[in-house]
C-alpha cells in the first residue's frame, strides 16, 4: 500500500484525520458540540476532495467512474445522510458514521489508483449519474443500517427495539435506492448492449445483494423482533455482499464482464 500525498491524497488524509478526531470527540458526552463541528469540517473536506477530483477530470459528470472516485463520493455523502437519519429515527449515530467515514476513505487513500481515465462510450449516458448515484447512496445507507444493527447482537431487550426501528427505517431507505439502481442499470444495459440483463458477475452479485436485503425484510415482516440477532446478522451479511461486490468482484481477474472497466 503506497500513500498518496499532494494534493488529492492530502485532501483524503485530511478528511480521514478529521473524521477520526470527530469520532473521538463525539464519543465523549462533554465534547459533543465540538465533535459535531469537527464532524461537519470533515464533511467539508470530503466535498472539497470530490470537487478537486471533478476539476481534475474535466468531465461534465460527477467523479464516479471508478472505485477510487466511488469511495470519495461515498465519504462526501455521509454527513447529510447521517443528519437526515437522526431526524427520521431519533438515533444519534454520528460517532459510528465518523468511524465509517475513515473506513470508507482507506481504500481511496491506500489501495486504489487515482489515475484519470476518459469515460468509455458505454458510460456516456444521462443514466450514468442517477444509476451510479443511486448505488453510492444505497451502499452508504445500508452500511449505516448494519452499523446500527450491530449492537443488537448483545444489547438489552429495552434497547433492541430502538435499534431495530432505526436500522429497519434506514435499511428500507437503502433498499429503495438499491432497487432503483438495479432497475436503472437494467434500462441502461438495454440501451447500451441491447439486453436488460447480461448475466455479468457484477450484475449477479448486485442481484444477490438485493435478495439478501429482501430476505431481511421478509424475515422481519414474518417474525417481528423476536429474534433480533438474526435481523442483525442479515444486515451484516448484506454489508458483506456490498463489500464483495465493490471490491473482489471488481478487482479479481476471475470475474470479467461488461462492467470490467469500472
C-alpha positions in Angstrom: 0.0 0.0 0.0 1.5 3.3 -1.1 0.2 6.5 0.4 -0.8 9.3 -2.0 0.2 12.8 -1.0 -0.1 16.0 -3.0 -2.7 17.3 -3.5 -5.6 14.8 -3.8 -4.0 12.4 -1.3 -3.5 15.2 1.1 -7.2 16.0 1.0 -8.1 12.4 1.6 -5.8 12.1 4.6 -7.1 15.4 6.0 -10.7 14.1 5.7 -9.7 10.8 7.4 -8.0 12.6 10.2 -10.9 15.0 10.7 -13.4 12.1 10.8 -11.2 10.2 13.3 -10.9 13.3 15.6 -14.7 13.8 15.3 -15.3 10.2 16.3 -13.1 10.6 19.4 -14.8 13.8 20.4 -18.3 12.5 19.8 -17.6 9.5 22.0 -17.2 11.9 24.9 -20.5 13.4 26.1 -18.8 16.6 27.2 -17.3 17.2 23.8 -20.5 16.7 21.7 -20.7 20.3 20.4 -17.0 20.4 19.4 -17.3 16.9 18.0 -20.2 17.9 15.8 -18.3 20.9 14.5 -15.3 18.7 13.6 -17.6 16.1 12.0 -19.0 18.9 9.8 -15.5 20.1 9.0 -14.8 16.5 7.8 -17.8 16.7 5.5 -16.5 20.0 4.1 -13.1 18.4 3.5 -14.7 15.4 1.8 -16.7 17.7 -0.5 -13.6 19.7 -1.4 -11.8 16.4 -2.2 -14.6 15.4 -4.6 -14.7 18.9 -6.1 -11.0 18.8 -6.7 -11.2 15.5 -8.4 -14.1 16.8 -10.6 -12.0 19.7 -11.7 -9.1 17.4 -12.4 -11.1 15.0 -14.6 -12.5 17.9 -16.7 -15.6 15.8 -17.2 -19.2 17.1 -17.2 -20.4 14.3 -14.9 -19.5 14.0 -11.2 -16.4 11.8 -10.4 -18.0 8.4 -10.0 -16.3 6.4 -12.9 -14.0 4.1 -10.9 -13.7 2.7 -7.4 -11.3 5.5 -6.3 -13.9 8.1 -7.2 -16.8 6.0 -5.9 -15.3 5.9 -2.4 -14.7 9.6 -2.4 -18.3 10.3 -3.2 -19.5 7.8 -0.5 -17.5 9.7 2.1 -18.9 13.0 1.0 -22.5 11.7 1.3 -22.0 10.5 4.9 -22.7 13.8 6.8 -26.0 14.7 5.2 -27.3 11.2 5.3 -26.3 11.0 9.0 -28.2 14.2 9.7 -31.3 13.0 7.8 -31.2 9.7 9.6 -31.1 11.3 13.0 -34.2 13.4 12.2 -36.0 10.3 10.9 -35.1 7.7 13.5 -34.1 9.8 16.5 -30.9 7.7 16.9 -27.7 9.6 17.2 -25.1 7.7 15.1 -22.6 10.5 14.5 -19.8 8.5 16.3 -20.4 5.4 14.2 -20.7 7.4 11.0 -17.5 9.3 11.6 -15.7 6.0 12.0 -17.4 4.6 8.9 -16.0 7.6 7.0 -12.5 6.7 8.0 -13.0 3.1 6.8 -14.6 4.2 3.5 -11.7 6.5 2.7 -9.0 4.0 3.5 -9.2 2.2 0.1 -9.1 5.6 -1.7 -6.1 6.7 0.2 -4.1 3.5 0.3 -5.4 0.9 -2.2 -6.9 2.2 -5.5 -5.0 4.3 -8.0 -6.1 7.8 -8.7 -5.2 8.0 -12.3 -7.7 9.8 -14.5 -9.2 7.9 -17.5 -11.6 9.0 -20.2 -15.2 7.9 -19.8 -15.8 4.8 -22.0 -18.5 5.2 -24.7 -20.8 2.8 -22.8 -20.8 5.2 -19.8 -21.5 8.3 -21.8 -25.2 8.4 -21.0 -27.6 10.6 -19.0 -28.3 7.5 -16.9 -24.7 7.5 -15.6 -25.3 9.9 -12.7 -28.7 8.5 -11.5 -27.6 4.9 -11.8 -24.2 5.2 -10.0 -25.6 7.9 -7.7 -28.3 5.5 -6.5 -25.7 2.9 -5.7 -23.5 5.4 -3.9 -26.4 6.5 -1.6 -27.7 2.9 -1.2 -24.4 1.5 -0.1 -23.8 4.3 2.4 -27.3 4.0 3.8 -27.2 0.2 4.0 -23.7 0.3 5.7 -25.1 2.6 8.3 -28.1 0.3 8.8 -25.6 -2.6 9.5 -23.7 -0.4 12.0 -27.0 0.5 13.7 -28.0 -3.2 13.9 -24.6 -4.5 15.2 -25.3 -3.7 18.9 -28.5 -5.8 18.6 -26.2 -8.9 19.0 -25.6 -8.0 22.7 -28.0 -5.2 23.6 -30.6 -5.5 26.3 -34.2 -6.0 25.2 -35.2 -2.4 26.0 -32.5 -1.1 23.8 -33.1 -3.6 21.0 -36.5 -2.1 19.9 -35.0 1.3 19.4 -32.0 -0.1 17.5 -34.3 -2.3 15.4 -36.7 0.5 14.5 -33.8 2.8 13.5 -31.9 0.1 11.5 -35.2 -1.0 9.8 -36.1 2.5 8.7 -32.5 3.1 7.4 -32.4 -0.2 5.6 -35.8 0.5 4.0 -34.4 3.7 2.5 -31.3 1.9 1.3 -33.3 -0.9 -0.2 -35.4 1.5 -2.2 -32.2 3.1 -3.6 -30.7 -0.3 -4.3 -33.8 -1.3 -6.2 -33.7 2.0 -8.2 -30.0 1.5 -9.0 -30.7 -2.1 -10.2 -33.6 -1.0 -12.4 -31.7 1.9 -13.9 -28.8 -0.4 -14.6 -31.1 -2.8 -16.4 -32.5 0.0 -18.5 -29.1 1.3 -19.3 -27.9 -2.2 -20.3 -30.8 -2.4 -22.8 -29.8 0.9 -24.3 -26.0 0.1 -24.5 -25.9 -3.6 -25.1 -29.4 -4.5 -26.4 -30.4 -6.6 -23.4 -31.8 -5.8 -20.0 -29.6 -8.5 -18.3 -26.2 -9.7 -19.3 -25.5 -12.3 -16.6 -22.5 -10.2 -15.8 -20.7 -11.1 -12.5 -21.3 -7.6 -11.1 -24.9 -7.8 -12.1 -25.3 -11.2 -10.5 -23.7 -10.1 -7.2 -25.8 -6.9 -7.2 -28.9 -9.0 -7.6 -27.7 -11.4 -4.8 -27.2 -8.4 -2.5 -30.8 -7.3 -3.3 -32.0 -10.8 -2.4 -30.2 -10.7 1.0 -32.0 -7.4 1.9 -35.2 -8.9 0.6 -34.7 -11.8 2.9 -34.2 -9.4 5.8 -37.5 -7.6 5.2 -39.3 -10.9 4.6 -38.0 -12.3 7.9 -38.8 -9.2 9.9 -42.3 -9.0 8.4 -42.9 -12.6 9.4 -41.2 -12.7 12.8 -41.0 -9.2 14.0 -38.3 -8.6 16.6 -38.5 -12.0 18.3 -35.0 -12.9 17.0 -33.1 -9.6 16.9 -29.8 -11.4 16.4 -31.0 -12.9 13.1 -32.1 -9.4 11.9 -28.6 -8.0 12.8 -26.8 -10.9 11.1 -28.9 -10.4 7.9 -28.0 -6.7 7.7 -24.3 -7.5 8.4 -24.5 -10.2 5.7 -25.9 -7.6 3.3 -23.0 -5.3 4.0 -20.6 -8.2 3.4 -22.2 -8.7 0.0 -21.8 -5.0 -0.8 -18.1 -5.1 0.1 -17.5 -8.1 -2.0 -19.4 -6.6 -5.0 -17.4 -3.3 -4.7 -14.0 -4.9 -4.2 -13.4 -8.6 -5.1 -15.9 -8.7 -8.0 -14.5 -5.5 -9.4 -10.8 -6.3 -8.9 -10.3 -10.1 -9.3 -9.4 -11.4 -12.8 -11.8 -14.3 -12.1 -14.8 -12.0 -12.7 -14.6 -10.5 -16.2 -17.6 -9.0 -17.8 -19.1 -5.9 -19.3 -18.5 -3.9 -16.1 -14.8 -4.6 -16.0 -14.0 -1.0 -16.9 -15.4 0.2 -13.6 
